[in-house]
Amino acid sequence: MGSSISAGPSVATKIAIMAITAILYALGKLITAFVPTPWGVGQLLVGVFLPGFMAVTSDTLSVAAGAGIGTFAGDFAVQTNPTLSLIAGVPANFVAFLLFGWFVKKYKSWPAFVAAAVAFVTLGNLIAAVLVFEFAKSTIGITLPSSAIMGLTVFWNTTSIPAMIIGVPVLVRAVRPLFGRSRILAQFPEWTASVGLRQSIIAVVFGLLYSVIGGAIFIFSPGSVSAQPGLAYFALAAVVVIVFAPISGVLAGSKTKAN
């Protein structure tokens, strides 16, 4: 057995992966930090596809740690409450990308990538929303309505999940020439690019799940989010997810890897 494969990346490489992930995520947040959101609160999470890409191609634990550091650095740079970012954003991003990275490497397919993006990004956003809720109640003395937890989750999902499903495979395709020449991008996904019936069904199911979760919040808890124009933005995001989920492998331009 090759020792280089079993040993995994060196400590220096892991630190580099962590630093690159943190810098990319912080820059991604900075670029969109001042874009007005349809709800008038929070930030767009388009830049989440950058640590998502790193989680697909690099050491999982290093990327998860870098995502936690990067979200804090990005929030600090735009003068968001640093304590809140440390309490809510850091653990939420760490958990989300740790599970996401583990899942996509264990189940090597683009439908698995879509499933992980929907499931674990939603989980991370939910963790962040719960921690924001608890922080506001225990530290600031502001009691938010419990519906705010789901409202924040669907708000963050609206930009983060579509960005992941489109941005990650496109970036994978763009950096293909670098694979094999970089110790950072050492786990390039050579997953099938074909859009078979089974793959399409799995991807569409998770795209629909994303839509159903968000739609249910709008319908059954209308006070948790602003109905207009938030609903229109979410509807657009849902269409994007459903359309692009089954063709993520084609976007990446992957080749079939022999088992």
C-alpha positions in Angstrom: 0.0 0.0 0.0 1.2 3.5 -0.8 2.4 5.3 2.3 1.5 8.7 0.8 -2.1 7.7 0.5 -2.5 6.1 3.9 -0.6 8.9 5.7 -2.8 11.7 4.4 -1.8 15.3 4.1 1.1 16.6 6.2 0.5 19.0 9.1 1.8 21.9 6.9 -0.6 21.0 4.1 -3.5 20.8 6.6 -2.6 24.3 7.9 -2.4 25.6 4.4 -5.8 24.1 3.5 -7.3 25.6 6.7 -5.8 29.0 5.9 -6.9 29.0 2.2 -10.4 28.0 3.1 -10.6 30.7 5.7 -9.3 33.4 3.3 -11.6 32.3 0.5 -14.7 32.2 2.8 -13.9 35.6 4.3 -13.4 37.2 0.9 -16.6 35.6 -0.3 -18.5 37.1 2.5 -16.9 40.5 2.1 -17.8 40.7 -1.6 -21.6 40.3 -0.9 -21.7 41.8 2.6 -23.1 45.1 1.4 -25.7 43.8 -1.0 -29.2 44.5 0.2 -31.1 41.4 1.1 -34.8 40.8 0.4 -35.5 40.6 4.1 -33.5 43.7 5.0 -31.4 41.8 7.6 -28.4 39.5 7.6 -26.1 38.8 4.7 -26.2 36.9 1.5 -24.4 33.6 1.8 -23.4 33.2 -1.8 -19.7 32.7 -0.8 -20.5 29.5 1.0 -19.7 27.6 -2.2 -16.0 28.4 -1.7 -15.6 26.3 1.5 -18.0 23.8 -0.2 -15.6 23.4 -3.1 -12.7 23.0 -0.6 -14.6 20.3 1.3 -15.1 18.3 -1.9 -11.4 18.5 -2.9 -9.4 18.8 0.3 -8.9 17.4 3.8 -12.3 17.5 5.5 -11.3 18.4 9.1 -9.0 21.2 7.9 -11.7 22.7 5.6 -14.3 22.5 8.5 -11.9 24.4 10.8 -11.1 26.9 8.0 -14.8 27.5 7.4 -15.3 28.3 11.0 -12.4 30.7 11.0 -13.4 32.3 7.7 -16.9 33.1 8.7 -15.6 34.8 11.9 -13.0 36.7 9.9 -15.6 37.8 7.3 -18.1 38.9 9.9 -15.4 40.7 11.9 -14.2 42.6 8.8 -17.7 43.9 8.1 -18.3 44.8 11.7 -20.9 42.2 12.5 -21.2 41.3 16.1 -18.0 39.3 16.7 -19.3 37.5 19.8 -22.4 36.4 18.0 -20.3 35.2 15.0 -18.1 33.3 17.4 -21.0 31.7 19.3 -23.3 30.9 16.3 -21.4 31.2 13.0 -18.2 29.3 13.9 -19.7 26.1 15.3 -22.5 26.0 12.7 -20.0 26.3 9.8 -17.6 23.8 11.4 -20.3 21.1 11.9 -21.9 21.7 8.4 -18.7 21.4 6.4 -17.4 18.6 8.5 -20.4 16.5 7.8 -20.7 17.7 4.2 -17.1 16.8 3.5 -17.3 13.4 5.1 -20.5 12.5 3.2 -19.4 13.5 -0.3 -16.1 11.6 0.1 -17.9 8.5 1.4 -20.6 8.5 -1.2 -18.8 9.6 -4.3 -21.5 10.9 -6.7 -23.0 14.1 -7.7 -26.5 13.2 -6.3 -24.7 12.5 -3.0 -23.2 16.0 -3.3 -26.7 17.5 -3.8 -28.1 15.5 -0.9 -25.3 16.6 1.4 -25.6 20.3 0.3 -29.3 20.3 1.1 -29.1 18.3 4.3 -26.0 19.6 6.0 -26.1 23.3 4.9 -29.7 23.4 6.2 -28.4 21.7 9.4 -25.7 24.3 9.8 -28.1 27.2 9.2 -30.5 25.7 11.7 -27.7 25.4 14.3 -26.8 29.0 13.7 -30.4 30.2 14.0 -30.9 28.3 17.3 -27.7 29.8 18.7 -28.6 33.3 17.6 -32.0 32.8 19.3 -30.4 31.7 22.5 -27.7 34.4 22.4 -30.4 37.1 22.0 -32.4 35.8 24.9 -29.6 35.1 27.4 -27.0 37.7 26.5 -28.8 40.7 25.0 -32.0 40.2 26.9 -34.1 40.2 23.7 -36.6 37.4 23.4 -37.2 36.6 19.7 -40.3 34.7 18.6 -39.6 31.0 18.2 -40.6 31.3 14.5 -37.5 33.4 14.0 -35.4 30.2 14.1 -37.1 28.7 11.0 -37.2 32.2 9.5 -33.5 32.7 9.7 -32.9 29.1 8.5 -34.9 29.5 5.3 -33.4 33.0 4.8 -29.9 31.6 4.8 -30.9 28.6 2.8 -32.3 30.8 0.0 -28.8 31.9 -1.1 -26.5 29.3 0.3 -27.9 26.1 -1.2 -28.4 27.4 -4.7 -24.8 28.8 -4.6 -23.5 25.4 -3.5 -25.3 23.4 -6.1 -24.1 25.7 -9.0 -20.8 27.1 -7.7 -19.1 23.9 -6.5 -19.4 21.9 -9.7 -18.5 24.9 -11.9 -15.4 25.5 -9.8 -14.5 21.8 -9.9 -14.6 22.0 -13.7 -12.5 25.2 -13.7 -9.6 23.9 -11.7 -9.4 20.5 -13.3 -6.0 21.3 -14.9 -4.6 21.8 -11.4 -5.5 18.4 -10.2 -2.5 16.2 -9.7 -0.2 19.2 -9.4 -1.4 20.4 -6.1 -1.2 19.0 -2.6 -4.2 21.2 -1.6 -6.6 19.9 -4.2 -5.6 16.3 -3.5 -9.1 14.7 -3.5 -10.5 15.9 -6.8 -13.9 14.2 -7.4 -13.7 11.9 -10.4 -17.4 11.2 -10.2 -19.6 10.2 -13.1 -20.9 13.1 -15.2 -23.7 11.1 -16.7 -27.3 12.0 -15.8 -28.9 8.6 -15.3 -32.5 8.1 -14.2 -31.6 7.0 -10.6 -29.1 9.9 -10.2 -31.7 12.4 -11.5 -34.4 11.1 -9.2 -32.2 11.3 -6.1 -31.0 14.8 -7.0 -34.5 16.1 -7.8 -35.9 14.5 -4.6 -33.5 16.5 -2.5 -34.2 19.6 -4.6 -37.9 19.2 -3.9 -37.1 18.6 -0.2 -35.3 22.0 -0.1 -38.4 23.6 -1.7 -40.9 21.8 0.6 -39.0 22.8 3.8 -38.9 26.5 2.8 -42.4 26.5 1.4 -43.8 25.0 4.6 -42.2 27.7 6.7 -43.8 30.4 4.5 -47.2 28.7 4.6 -47.5 27.6 8.2 -45.3 30.2 9.9 -45.8 33.4 7.8 -44.7 35.6 10.7 -41.2 34.1 10.7 -40.2 35.6 7.4 -41.2 38.6 5.3 -43.7 37.4 2.7 -42.6 40.0 0.1 -40.2 40.0 -1.5 -38.7 37.1 0.4 -41.2 34.6 -1.0 -40.3 35.6 -4.6 -36.6 35.2 -3.9 -37.1 31.8 -2.3 -39.3 30.6 -5.2 -36.6 31.6 -7.6 -34.0 29.8 -5.5 -36.2 26.7 -5.4 -36.5 26.6 -9.2 -32.7 27.0 -9.5 -32.1 24.1 -7.1 -34.6 21.7 -8.8 -33.3 22.6 -12.3 -29.5 22.4 -11.5 -29.5 19.5 -8.9 -29.7 16.7 -11.5 -27.2 18.2 -13.8 -24.5 19.1 -11.3 -22.3 16.3 -12.6 -22.5 17.7 -16.1 -21.6 21.2 -14.8 -18.5 19.7 -13.2 -17.5 17.9 -16.4 -16.4 14.8 -14.5 -15.2 11.6 -16.0 -16.3 8.2 -14.8 -13.8 6.7 -12.4 -13.3 3.0 -12.4 -13.9 1.4 -9.0 
